[in-house]
Amino acid sequence: MIRVAVTGAAGRMGRLMVKNIIEDSETELVQAYDIREVGKDAGELAGIGKVGVQILDAREINKTLDSEVLVDFTTPEGAVENIKAASNKNVKLVVGTTGFNEEQKKIIEECAKKVPTVLTPNFSVGVNVFWKIVELAAKYFKDYDIEIYEIHHRFKKDAPSGTALKIANVIKEVLGEDREIIHGRQGLCPRGKEIAVMAIRGGDVVGEHTVLFLGMGERLEITHRAHSRQAFASGAMKAIKWVYNVVKPGLYTMDDVLGFRNEKKE
């Protein structure tokens, strides 16, 4: 059994991860952290009844963390502290938090030199295949105009989504440095070689991402829609089981987990 701790256990994704970890025969929930609902049973919050694991105060994670893998779905500020704590205690990491700034990314890179760390803006298997399809398409649409838009629920804090930014960077890597990534448009802005990323927020949309390759006389649209957060949780469970068997410290992605890129694990 893989001993797993979850940070952000009182949040939407955290509760779902608690449920998945408990119901999986290969994983055991040993700790749950948040700054809310401290003292409550993690299983009850997740809607599956008491499991005997109370929500611990995330601000004390440096003192109390004791697991083999830590799963983080929190905020950029909180995640950085959780990642520091895990790396100091030799706990492997699965991180789905998004919205990190450049300074925070550098901290994560340093921590990953101590422990294997899976970091991705989206754990969905479908989205990770979607990125590969977009990469392939971009090679054949170099002269086309390219636009990206994403839709998420009204409670999402960061914009554009980490997934949308990843899409833009995948395309930019294929097409070269002369493609500038911009966020929205306003005023006089004649079309150039830019890749525009638009964010829409409202309602309870779990997540939708569309890439448009627009040419003269035709356009190709590639869309991924998440029907529920279980798509993310299922991918995160794959990441937990994968990283548990990794020996070599480093920053990994779902490319490694899904076998798109074969890295040495020892």
Sine and cosine of phi, psi and omega as CSV:
sin_phi,cos_phi,sin_psi,cos_psi,sin_omega,cos_omega
0.00,0.00,0.73,-0.68,0.04,-1.00
-1.00,0.04,0.85,-0.53,-0.03,-1.00
-0.99,0.12,0.90,-0.43,-0.15,-0.99
-0.87,-0.49,0.65,-0.76,0.16,-0.99
-0.92,-0.40,0.53,-0.85,0.00,-1.00
-0.83,-0.55,0.80,-0.60,0.16,-0.99
-0.98,-0.21,0.55,-0.84,-0.14,-0.99
0.98,0.22,0.50,0.87,-0.13,-0.99
-0.93,0.36,-0.24,0.97,0.03,-1.00
-1.00,-0.07,-0.10,0.99,0.00,-1.00
-1.00,0.08,0.06,-1.00,-0.05,-1.00
-0.87,0.49,-0.78,0.62,0.00,-1.00
-0.95,0.31,-0.59,0.81,0.01,-1.00
-0.87,0.49,-0.70,0.71,0.03,-1.00
-0.89,0.46,-0.65,0.76,0.02,-1.00
-0.92,0.40,-0.62,0.79,0.05,-1.00
-0.91,0.42,-0.65,0.76,0.07,-1.00
-0.83,0.56,-0.73,0.68,-0.01,-1.00
-0.88,0.47,-0.73,0.69,-0.03,-1.00
-0.90,0.43,-0.67,0.74,-0.02,-1.00
-0.90,0.43,-0.68,0.74,-0.02,-1.00
-0.93,0.37,-0.60,0.80,-0.08,-1.00
-0.99,0.11,-0.18,0.98,0.01,-1.00
-1.00,0.04,0.69,-0.72,-0.07,-1.00
-0.96,0.28,-0.23,0.97,-0.05,-1.00
-0.98,-0.20,-0.10,0.99,-0.07,-1.00
-0.79,-0.61,0.47,-0.88,0.01,-1.00
-0.75,-0.66,0.80,-0.59,0.07,-1.00
-0.98,0.19,0.90,-0.44,-0.02,-1.00
-0.95,-0.33,-0.40,0.92,0.02,-1.00
-0.50,-0.87,0.50,-0.87,0.06,-1.00
-0.65,-0.76,0.72,-0.70,-0.09,-1.00
-0.80,-0.60,0.53,-0.85,0.16,-0.99
-0.20,-0.98,0.15,-0.99,0.14,-0.99
-0.98,-0.18,-0.07,1.00,0.08,-1.00
-0.92,-0.40,0.31,-0.95,0.10,-0.99
0.82,0.57,0.45,0.89,-0.01,-1.00
-0.87,0.49,0.72,-0.69,0.01,-1.00
1.00,-0.10,-0.30,0.95,0.01,-1.00
-0.99,0.15,0.39,-0.92,0.00,-1.00
-0.97,0.25,0.79,-0.61,-0.06,-1.00
-0.89,0.46,-0.58,0.81,0.01,-1.00
-0.92,0.40,-0.65,0.76,0.04,-1.00
-0.90,0.44,-0.66,0.75,0.04,-1.00
-0.89,0.45,-0.56,0.83,-0.02,-1.00
-0.99,0.15,-0.08,1.00,0.06,-1.00
0.99,0.14,0.34,0.94,-0.02,-1.00
-0.88,-0.48,0.18,0.98,0.01,-1.00
1.00,0.01,0.13,-0.99,-0.05,-1.00
-0.89,0.45,0.70,-0.72,0.04,-1.00
-0.83,-0.56,-0.03,1.00,0.04,-1.00
0.99,0.16,0.26,0.97,0.06,-1.00
-0.89,-0.46,0.93,-0.36,-0.02,-1.00
-1.00,0.08,0.49,-0.87,0.09,-1.00
-0.94,0.35,0.85,-0.53,0.04,-1.00
-0.99,-0.11,0.40,-0.92,0.00,-1.00
-0.95,0.31,0.89,-0.46,-0.05,-1.00
-0.89,0.46,-0.37,0.93,0.01,-1.00
-0.96,0.29,-0.15,0.99,0.03,-1.00
-0.95,-0.32,0.23,0.97,-0.12,-0.99
-0.88,0.47,-0.50,0.87,0.04,-1.00
-0.87,0.50,-0.51,0.86,-0.07,-1.00
-1.00,-0.02,-0.51,0.86,-0.23,-0.97
-0.92,-0.38,-0.22,0.97,-0.08,-1.00
-0.87,0.49,0.79,-0.61,-0.01,-1.00
-0.45,-0.89,0.99,0.15,0.00,-1.00
-0.52,-0.85,0.04,-1.00,0.05,-1.00
-0.99,-0.12,-0.50,0.86,0.04,-1.00
-0.70,-0.72,0.66,-0.75,0.09,-1.00
-0.91,-0.42,0.78,-0.63,0.06,-1.00
-0.96,-0.27,0.79,-0.61,-0.07,-1.00
-0.85,-0.53,0.88,-0.48,0.19,-0.98
-0.76,-0.65,0.99,0.10,-0.07,-1.00
-0.74,-0.67,-0.77,-0.63,0.07,-1.00
-0.88,-0.47,0.33,-0.94,0.01,-1.00
-0.82,0.57,-0.69,0.73,-0.02,-1.00
-0.91,0.41,-0.73,0.69,0.00,-1.00
-0.92,0.39,-0.65,0.76,-0.04,-1.00
-0.88,0.47,-0.65,0.76,0.00,-1.00
-0.86,0.51,-0.68,0.73,0.03,-1.00
-0.91,0.40,-0.63,0.77,0.02,-1.00
-0.91,0.40,-0.63,0.77,0.02,-1.00
-0.92,0.40,-0.65,0.76,0.06,-1.00
-0.86,0.51,-0.72,0.69,-0.02,-1.00
-0.88,0.47,-0.70,0.71,-0.02,-1.00
-0.90,0.43,-0.69,0.72,-0.03,-1.00
-0.91,0.41,-0.56,0.83,0.02,-1.00
-0.94,0.34,-0.43,0.90,-0.04,-1.00
-0.97,-0.26,0.21,0.98,0.04,-1.00
0.87,0.50,0.64,0.77,0.03,-1.00
-0.97,-0.24,0.81,-0.59,-0.02,-1.00
-0.93,0.36,0.43,-0.91,-0.19,-0.98
-0.82,-0.57,0.61,-0.79,0.18,-0.98
-0.77,-0.63,0.93,-0.37,-0.16,-0.99
-0.86,-0.51,0.86,-0.51,0.04,-1.00
-0.92,-0.40,0.08,1.00,0.05,-1.00
-0.92,0.39,0.59,-0.81,0.01,-1.00
-0.83,-0.56,0.12,-0.99,0.06,-1.00
1.00,-0.01,0.28,0.96,-0.01,-1.00
-0.93,0.37,0.62,-0.78,0.13,-0.99
-1.00,0.04,0.05,-1.00,-0.09,-1.00
-0.89,0.45,-0.63,0.77,0.02,-1.00
-0.89,0.45,-0.68,0.73,0.02,-1.00
-0.91,0.42,-0.61,0.79,0.03,-1.00
-0.88,0.47,-0.62,0.78,0.01,-1.00
-0.91,0.41,-0.62,0.78,0.04,-1.00
-0.89,0.45,-0.69,0.72,0.00,-1.00
-0.89,0.46,-0.66,0.75,0.03,-1.00
-0.87,0.49,-0.64,0.77,0.03,-1.00
-0.92,0.39,-0.67,0.74,0.01,-1.00
-0.90,0.43,-0.58,0.82,-0.02,-1.00
-0.93,0.36,-0.22,0.98,0.08,-1.00
-0.96,0.28,-0.24,0.97,0.01,-1.00
-0.99,-0.15,-0.59,0.81,-0.08,-1.00
-0.66,-0.75,0.52,-0.85,0.10,-0.99
-0.87,0.50,0.75,-0.67,-0.09,-1.00
-0.69,-0.72,0.87,-0.50,0.12,-0.99
-1.00,-0.09,0.89,-0.46,-0.01,-1.00
-0.82,-0.58,0.81,-0.58,0.01,-1.00
-0.46,-0.89,0.56,-0.83,0.09,-1.00
-0.97,0.24,-0.17,0.98,-0.02,-1.00
-0.37,-0.93,0.85,-0.52,-0.02,-1.00
-1.00,0.05,-0.16,0.99,-0.03,-1.00
-0.85,0.53,0.77,-0.64,0.06,-1.00
-0.89,0.46,-0.64,0.77,0.01,-1.00
-0.87,0.50,-0.68,0.73,0.00,-1.00
-0.91,0.41,-0.64,0.77,-0.01,-1.00
-0.92,0.39,-0.57,0.82,0.13,-0.99
-0.94,0.34,-0.62,0.78,0.05,-1.00
-0.82,0.57,-0.71,0.70,0.04,-1.00
-0.86,0.52,-0.64,0.77,0.00,-1.00
-0.92,0.39,-0.63,0.77,0.03,-1.00
-0.91,0.42,-0.68,0.74,0.03,-1.00
-0.89,0.46,-0.67,0.74,0.03,-1.00
-0.86,0.51,-0.69,0.72,0.02,-1.00
-0.90,0.43,-0.71,0.70,-0.03,-1.00
-0.88,0.47,-0.65,0.76,-0.05,-1.00
-0.85,0.52,-0.53,0.85,0.00,-1.00
-0.90,0.44,-0.44,0.90,-0.07,-1.00
-0.97,-0.24,-0.04,1.00,-0.04,-1.00
-0.81,-0.58,0.66,0.75,-0.08,-1.00
-0.91,0.42,-0.45,0.90,-0.03,-1.00
-0.99,-0.14,0.10,0.99,-0.02,-1.00
-1.00,-0.05,0.40,-0.92,0.16,-0.99
-0.98,0.20,0.62,-0.78,-0.08,-1.00
-0.80,-0.60,0.80,-0.60,0.02,-1.00
-0.78,-0.62,0.50,-0.87,0.03,-1.00
-0.75,-0.66,0.72,-0.70,0.18,-0.98
-0.71,-0.71,0.50,-0.87,0.00,-1.00
-0.70,-0.72,0.52,-0.85,0.00,-1.00
-0.81,-0.59,0.76,-0.65,0.07,-1.00
-0.65,-0.76,0.25,-0.97,0.00,-1.00
-0.86,0.51,0.34,-0.94,-0.11,-0.99
-0.93,0.37,-0.22,0.98,-0.05,-1.00
-1.00,-0.05,-0.12,0.99,-0.02,-1.00
-0.91,0.40,0.73,-0.68,-0.14,-0.99
-1.00,0.02,-0.59,0.81,-0.08,-1.00
-0.99,-0.15,0.51,-0.86,0.05,-1.00
-0.47,-0.88,0.64,-0.77,-0.16,0.99
-0.90,0.44,0.22,-0.98,0.01,-1.00
-0.91,0.41,0.42,-0.91,0.06,-1.00
-0.87,0.50,-0.55,0.84,0.02,-1.00
-0.91,0.41,-0.68,0.74,0.01,-1.00
-0.91,0.42,-0.65,0.76,0.03,-1.00
-0.90,0.43,-0.61,0.79,0.06,-1.00
-0.89,0.46,-0.68,0.73,0.04,-1.00
-0.84,0.54,-0.75,0.66,-0.02,-1.00
-0.87,0.50,-0.66,0.75,-0.02,-1.00
-0.95,0.32,-0.55,0.83,0.08,-1.00
-0.87,0.49,-0.71,0.71,-0.01,-1.00
-0.92,0.39,-0.68,0.73,-0.01,-1.00
-0.87,0.49,-0.63,0.77,0.02,-1.00
-0.89,0.46,-0.57,0.82,0.01,-1.00
-0.97,0.26,-0.68,0.74,-0.16,-0.99
-1.00,-0.01,-0.33,0.95,0.05,-1.00
0.95,-0.31,0.17,-0.99,-0.14,-0.99
-0.94,0.35,-0.29,0.96,-0.05,-1.00
-0.97,0.25,-0.09,1.00,0.05,-1.00
-1.00,-0.02,0.95,-0.32,0.01,-1.00
-1.00,0.09,0.67,-0.75,0.08,-1.00
-1.00,-0.07,0.85,-0.53,0.04,-1.00
-0.87,-0.50,0.36,-0.93,-0.02,-1.00
-0.91,-0.42,0.99,-0.10,0.02,-1.00
0.98,0.21,0.05,-1.00,0.01,-1.00
-0.61,-0.79,0.48,-0.88,0.08,-1.00
-0.38,-0.93,0.62,-0.79,0.03,-1.00
0.97,0.25,-0.39,-0.92,0.02,-1.00
-0.97,0.26,0.89,-0.45,-0.04,-1.00
-0.49,-0.87,0.98,0.18,0.02,-1.00
-0.86,0.51,0.58,-0.81,-0.08,-1.00
-0.93,0.38,0.78,-0.63,0.08,-1.00
-0.85,-0.53,-0.67,-0.75,0.00,-1.00
-0.99,-0.12,0.23,0.97,-0.08,-1.00
-0.93,0.36,0.39,-0.92,0.19,-0.98
-0.95,-0.32,0.94,-0.35,-0.05,-1.00
-1.00,-0.04,0.70,-0.72,0.01,-1.00
-0.89,-0.45,0.86,-0.51,-0.03,-1.00
-0.92,-0.38,0.66,-0.75,0.01,-1.00
-0.90,-0.44,0.77,-0.64,0.06,-1.00
-0.88,-0.47,0.72,-0.70,-0.02,-1.00
-0.78,-0.62,0.74,-0.68,0.06,-1.00
0.17,-0.99,0.46,-0.89,0.10,-0.99
0.86,0.50,-0.61,-0.80,-0.08,-1.00
-0.88,-0.47,0.47,0.88,-0.03,-1.00
-0.88,0.48,0.85,-0.53,-0.01,-1.00
-0.92,0.40,-0.71,0.70,0.02,-1.00
0.20,-0.98,0.76,-0.65,0.06,-1.00
-0.60,-0.80,0.73,-0.69,0.00,-1.00
-0.74,-0.67,0.74,-0.67,0.01,-1.00
-0.75,-0.66,0.71,-0.70,0.14,-0.99
-0.93,-0.37,0.74,-0.67,0.04,-1.00
-0.91,-0.42,0.82,-0.58,0.16,-0.99
-0.97,-0.26,0.95,-0.32,-0.17,-0.99
-0.94,-0.35,0.89,-0.45,0.02,-1.00
-0.90,-0.44,-0.02,-1.00,0.05,-1.00
-0.99,0.15,0.96,-0.29,0.02,-1.00
0.98,-0.19,-0.12,0.99,0.02,-1.00
-0.31,-0.95,0.29,-0.96,0.16,-0.99
-0.51,-0.86,0.51,-0.86,0.09,-1.00
-0.90,-0.44,0.76,-0.65,0.06,-1.00
-0.89,-0.45,0.75,-0.67,0.07,-1.00
-0.86,-0.51,0.84,-0.54,-0.11,-0.99
-0.78,-0.63,0.64,-0.76,0.21,-0.98
-0.86,-0.52,0.75,-0.67,0.07,-1.00
-0.85,-0.53,0.79,-0.61,0.11,-0.99
-1.00,0.00,0.85,-0.53,-0.01,-1.00
-0.99,0.15,-0.49,0.87,0.05,-1.00
-0.40,-0.91,0.25,-0.97,0.01,-1.00
-0.94,0.34,-0.16,0.99,0.04,-1.00
-0.88,0.48,-0.47,0.88,0.05,-1.00
-0.86,0.51,-0.63,0.78,0.01,-1.00
-0.96,0.26,-0.65,0.76,-0.03,-1.00
-0.90,0.43,-0.65,0.76,0.00,-1.00
-0.88,0.47,-0.66,0.75,0.04,-1.00
-0.92,0.39,-0.63,0.78,0.02,-1.00
-0.90,0.44,-0.58,0.82,0.05,-1.00
-0.90,0.43,-0.63,0.77,0.08,-1.00
-0.87,0.48,-0.65,0.76,-0.02,-1.00
-0.91,0.40,-0.64,0.77,0.04,-1.00
-0.85,0.52,-0.76,0.65,-0.06,-1.00
-0.93,0.37,-0.54,0.84,0.01,-1.00
-0.95,0.30,-0.77,0.64,-0.09,-1.00
-0.92,0.39,-0.46,0.89,0.03,-1.00
-0.85,0.53,-0.54,0.84,-0.04,-1.00
-1.00,-0.06,0.03,1.00,-0.01,-1.00
-1.00,0.01,0.74,-0.67,0.00,-1.00
-0.99,-0.14,-0.66,0.75,-0.11,-0.99
-0.97,0.26,0.86,-0.52,0.07,-1.00
-0.87,0.50,0.44,-0.90,0.02,-1.00
0.40,-0.92,0.18,-0.98,0.02,-1.00
-0.99,-0.12,0.91,-0.42,-0.04,-1.00
-0.91,-0.41,0.26,-0.97,0.03,-1.00
-0.76,-0.65,-0.06,-1.00,0.05,-1.00
-0.93,0.36,-0.29,0.96,0.14,-0.99
-0.85,0.53,-0.65,0.76,0.02,-1.00
-0.95,0.31,-0.72,0.70,-0.04,-1.00
-0.86,0.50,-0.67,0.74,-0.08,-1.00
-1.00,0.01,-0.05,1.00,0.06,-1.00
0.99,0.10,0.23,0.97,0.07,-1.00
-0.92,0.38,-0.53,0.85,0.00,-1.00
-0.75,-0.66,0.86,-0.50,-0.03,-1.00
-1.00,0.04,0.95,-0.30,0.05,-1.00
-0.96,-0.27,0.51,-0.86,0.11,-0.99
-0.92,0.39,0.68,-0.73,-0.02,-1.00
-0.96,-0.28,0.31,0.95,-0.06,-1.00
-0.52,-0.86,0.00,0.00,0.00,0.00
